[in-house]
Amino acid sequence: MNQQNDLIHGRITSSLIKFTMPILFALFLQTMYGMVDLLIVGNFGIVADVSGVSTGSQLMTLITSICTGLATGATILIGQKIGSGKDKEVPAIIQGTTIIFAIVSILAMAGILVFIDQIVLWLNTPMDAINQTTSYLFICAIGIPMIFSYNVLGSIFRGLGDSKTPLTAVGIACIINILFDLILIAGFDMGASGAAIATVFAQIFSVIVCIIIIKKRKILNFENYSKQTLYYAKDILKLGIPVALQSGLISISFLTITVIVNQFGIIFSASVGLVEKLTGIIMLVPIAFMQSLSVFVAQNYGAQQYDRIKKGLIISFSISCVFGMIMAYIGFFHGEMLTNIFSNDKEVIAAGAIYLKAYAIDTLLVPCVFCLSGYFNGCGKTFFVMIQGIFGSVVLRIPFILLFSLVEPVSLFNIGLAIPISTAIQIVICVIYYLKSPMVKLEPNSPCLDI
């Protein structure tokens, strides 16, 4: 585990960028194979397939965001132990993580399979796309254990200071997904079902790669079960549940947009789905720095290098802001160029470009929220991250979405404005907390950071 030293020693900018780049590329590839589904369906399927994939993938994004949020608890805890020189405790943490997510993934899979018909209706799915959405969700639900496994393993590797292994795994998954998409959608005309099958098979291959690497490095060995496993499982949940709730509620707020626009017909439904996929690219850099900053802060917090943490935050914020300005310009002034990539339907392209204008405004604001969230998570202040996330999603974003959807004539731009407005208010909250709440020193022999 030599790679973690790069985050504690040496030049901050170079070490942070070196650690962030594999995360960025992994996120890019992960986003791409989600976008490839929609790209191939949009060009070889019908509008109902596009609506089915976009609606179904919104729910899967919610499930995945809860998973990755919960896995953040393991990432932070592992980073703390490595930063404080307690590497021997890491295997017990990984064991606890594995047990937690084995249980959670089975419950999530069972929940969707049992209530799938009610879920499709709750999503306000257009009548023309009900069959496609149901098929997509059914297949993805079966693959939830694999989807969870990949995201959890990626979080564990990042906590160890290894951001390259997740990149390798997602690279393989991306290639597999594209191949299966072309075969099943373009070749066998399987539409939304083909997209779901391709996604699940891609995740299976990526998990196999991670397991092979874990066995080779002997990172996880259940033969040497530690009595501390359940103890660390509690700490993982303590750190991870607030992040999971925050991530889940953010996804629910965006899922609310899908539910609302679905009532206006299949064109609005498909358009919002396209833009939601595009935002995966638009927000890549801030998201990557949020993830890398959590690990960077956790390890340096464990090593008590507080000045290094603050400099890392400034560097992450600066780079994210530059990228945000570039994406804002492209999204606001050249939206149709982007939406045209995913659909050949002129109405979908035009409606998507209008919705993207509102998102473009948000790209100027999210670097601040994301970088501060990564900073707070790394410090162990995941409870605050949860509170501001709940406030932004439930108290601000969802009510604004509902309010703006009532404005006549109905406009995707007006509905989309709910996003940057809520983000702006969250920035004020995060900045005030940052200025008023200095970092809490890590207690000696403490198993996790103060929350």
N, C-alpha and C positions, 0 to 999 in steps of 0.2 A: 504493500500500500504506500509506495513512495510518492505517488502523485499528489497526495494531500499537502506535502511540504511546499508545493508551488503556490498554494493559497496563503500560507502563513509567512513565507519568506520571499525575498526578492522584490522586484519592481511591481507595484500594485497594478498599474495599467496593463503591463504585458501579461502578468499572471492571471488577471481577471479576464482579459480578452482571450487568452489561450484556453481558459476553462470554459468560457461562454461560447466560443465558436462551435465546438462539437454539439453543444446543446441547441444552438441556433440552427445548425444544419439538420439535426435530428428532428427538431420541431418543423422545419421546412419540409423535410421528407414526409413526416407524419401528416402534415397539412396537405401535402401534395397527393398522397394516396387517398385522402378523403375527398380532395377536389377532383381527382381523376375519376372517381365514381360518378360524380355529377357531370363532369366533362364528357365522358363516354356515353352516359345515359342521355344527356342533353342532345348529343349528336346522332345517336343510333336508336334512341327510344322515343317515346311520345311524351307530351307534357305531363300526363298523369304519372309516368315513371319518375320524372323530375320532381314533381310535387311529393310523391311517395318517399323518395330518397331524402329530400330536403326536410320533410316533416319528421320522418323516422329518425334521421340522424340528429335532429335537435334533441330528442329524448335520449339517444345514446350519448350525446355530448354531455347531457346532464349527469348520466350515470358515471361516465368517465371522469368528469370534473370532481365528483364526490370522491371517487377512488383516488385520484391524484392528490386531492386535498388531504385525505386521510393519510396517504403515503408520505406526505410532507413531514408528519410526525416522526417517521423513521429516518428521513433524510436529516432533519435537524438534530435528532438524538445521536445519530451516527457521527455527524459532523462535530458535535460537542465533544464526544469521547475521543475522537481522533485529535482534535485541537488541544485537548488537555492531556494527551499522551496515554489514554486508557484504551488502546487498541484491542486488548484481550476481551473487553466486554462487548465488542461489536457482534460476534457470532450469536450471542444470546438475544441481542436486539433484532437481528435478522430472523431468528427462529420465531420470536414473538410476532414479527410482522407477517411472516408466512402463515401462521395460525389464524391471525385476525382476518386476513384477506381471503383465505380459503373459505371461512364461514360466511363472510359478507358477500362474496361472489355467488355462492350457492343461493343465498337468500334473495339476491337481486335477480338472478336468473329465474327462480321459481315465481317471484312476484310478477314479473312481466308476462311469463307464460300463462299464469293463472288469470290475470286480469287484462290480457291483451286487447280483447274486444272493447272493454270499457275505456282503456287508455286511448285507443284510436278515436273513439267518439269524443273523449275529453279534449283531445287535441284539435277538435273542430275540423277534422280532415275533410277536404272537399269530397263530395259524393263520388266524383269521377276517379278519385285516387285512393279510396278506402282499401281496395284489394291489394294495391301495390304497397301501401303503408303497412298493412297487416303482415304481408309476406316478409317485408324488410325487417320489421321488428321481431318477428318470430325467429328468423334465422340468426339475427344479431344476438338475441337473448340466449340462444343455445351456446353462442360463442363468448358470453360474458366472462366465464372463468379464464379464458385465454386473454381477453382484453384486460382484465384486472391483473393477470399475471405479468403481462408485458409492462404495464405502467408501474407496478410495484417494484419489479426488478430494476427498471430504469431509475426509480427513485433511490433504491439501495445503492446502485453503482455511483450515482451522483453524490450521495452522502459520503461514500468512500473516497471522493475526489476524482472519480473516473467518469468523465463525460464522453469518452470515446466509444466505450462498449455499447451504450444505448444508441449511439449514432450508427454503429455497424449493424445492430439488430434492426433498427428502423429502415436502414438502407436496403437490407434484404427484404423486409416486409413490403417496401414500396415497389420493388421490382416484381415480387410475386403478385402483388395486388394489381399492378398494371397488366401483367400477363393474363391473369384470370379474368379481369374486366374485359379485355379484348376478346378472349375466348367465349366467355359466357354471355356478354351483352352484345358485342358486335357480331360474334360468330353464331351463337345459338339463340339470340333475341330473347334473353331471359329478363331483361329490364331491371327493375328494382331488386328482384330476387337474386339475380346474378351479381349485382353490386354488393349485396349483403354476404353472399357466399365468398366472394373474392376478399372482402375485408376480414372475415373470420379466418380463412386459410392463411392470409398474410400474417395475422397475429400469431397463429400457431407456429409458423416457421420462425418468427422473431423470438418467441418464448423458448423454442428448442435451442436456438443459438445462445441465448442468455444462460440456460441451464447447463449447456456444455461448458461454457466459460466458468461458471460457478463451480462446477465439479473439478475442472482443471486447476483452479486456484484454491480449491478446498475452503471456500468462503463459508459454506453452509454444510454442516454435518450433523444430521439428526441422531446419529449414533451416540454423539456426545451431548445429550440433552442437558441444558443448564437449568438449575433450579431458579435462576434469575429470569428465565424466559417470561413467565407470567408477570413478574414484577415490572419488566421493561415493556410488556404489552400494555400495561396500565399507563405508563408514561407516554407511549406512542399514541394511545387514544387521547390522553390529556392534551398533547400538543396537536394531534391531527384532527380531532373532531371539530374544533373551532374553524380550522382552515377548510375542512370538508363542508361544513355548514355554509361558510361564506361562498365557496366555489359553487355549491349546489344552488344557493339562492340567486347568485348571479346568473347561472344557467337557466333557472326558472324564470327570471325576469325576461331573458331573451326568448325563452320558450313561450312566454306570454304574448310576445309580439307575434310569433308564429300562429298561436291560437286565435288571436284577434284578426290578423290579416286573412286567415283561412276562410273567414266568413264572407270575405269580399270576392271570393272566387279563386280559380286555379291559377290565374295569371299573377295575382298578388302573392299567392302561396309560393309559386315557383320562383318569383323574383326575390322575395325575402330569403328563400333557401340559397339562391345563388350568392347573394351578398354576404350571408353568414359564412359561407365557405371562403369568400374572398377576404373577409376580415381576419381569417386565420393567417393569411400572408401579410396583410397590412399591419397587424399587431405583433408580428414575429419578434422583432428586436426587443421591445419592452418586456414581452413575456419571457424571452430567453434570459434577459438580465434580472428579472424578478426571481427566476429559478436559481440562476448562478449566484446571485447576491445572497440568497438565503443560505447557501452552503458556505460561501465566502465569509459571511458574517458569523455563522455558527462556529466555524473552525477558529476564526480569529477571536471570537468572543471567549471560546474555551481557552485560548492561549493568552487572553487578557490584553490583546493588542487593539485598543479602542480607537486610537488615532487612525490606524490602518483601515478600520471599519468605516469611519466617516469619509475618508478619502475615496474608498471604494464606492460608497453611495453617490458621491459627487460625479465620479467618472461614469458610472452606470447611467445616471440621470442625463448627463450631457450627451452621451452617445445616443441614448434612446430618443431624446428630444430632436436631434438632427434628423434621425430616420423618420420620426413622426411628422416633421414638417414636409419632408419629401413625399410621404404617403398621402398627406392631406392635400397637397397640390394635385397629385395624380388622381386621387379619388374624387375630388370636387370638380375638376375641370375636364377630366378624361374618363369619366365613369363608364360611358357606353363602350369604350375600347376594352375595358375589363370585363363587363358583363357579356359582351359579344363572344368572348372566349368560351363561355359555358352554355350558350344557347343559340339556336338559329331562328328563334321566334322573335319577331320584331317587337311585339308588345311586352314580352318578358324582358328583353334587353333594355327598352326605354324605361319601364317601371323600376327595374333594378338600379339603373343609373341614378334615378331620382332618390331612391332610398340610400344609395351610397354617398350622396352629398352630405347627408346628416352624419353618417359614420365618419366621413372625412374630418369633420369638426372635432370629433371625439379623439382622433389620432393625435391631435395637438395637446390633449389633456392627459391621456392615460399614462404617459411615461412617468409622471409624478406619482400617481396612485400606485402603479405597479412597482416602481423602484422602492417606494416607502414601504409597501406591503412586504417585499422581499427582505428589506432591512428589519422590519418588526418581527417577521417570522424567524429570521436568523437569531434575533435576540431572545426568542422564546415568547414574545408578546403576541401569541396567536389569538388570544382572547379579544384583544383590541381589534385585530384584523377582522375577526368574525363580526364584532359589533358594528364597525363601520361598513362592512360588506352587507350586513343585514339591513342597516339603515339605508344604504344606497340602493339596494335592490327592492326591498319591501316597502319602505316608507317613501322613497323618492321615485325610482324608475317605473315600477308597476303602476302606481297611481297616475303618473304623467302619461304613460302609454295609453291607459284607459281614457284619460281626459282628452288627449290629442286625437284619439280615434273617433271621437264624437264631433270633431270640428268638420263642418261641411264647407266645400266638398272634401271627401276623404282623400288624404294625401299621404303617401309613404314617407315623404320628407318630414311632414309634421309629426307623424308617429315616431320616426327615427330621432327627432330632436330630443325626445325623452332621455336618450342615452347620454349625449354630452352635457345636458343640464344637470343630471344626477351626478355625473363624474366631477363636474366643477365644484359642486357642494362637498363631495367626498374629499377633494383636494384640500379645501379649507379645514375640514375636520382632521385630516392626517397631518397637515403642517402644524396646526395648533398642538396636537398631541406630541409631535416630534419636538417642538420647542419647549413644551411644558413638562415633558416626562423624560428626564435623562436616563441613560441605560442603567439597568440594575446589575450590580456586580454579581458574578456567579458565586454562590455559596460553596465553601469547601466541602467536598464529598457529596455534593448535590447531584442526584441522578439526572436532573433536567433543569432547564433554565426557569427562572421565575416567570410566571404567566400573569 
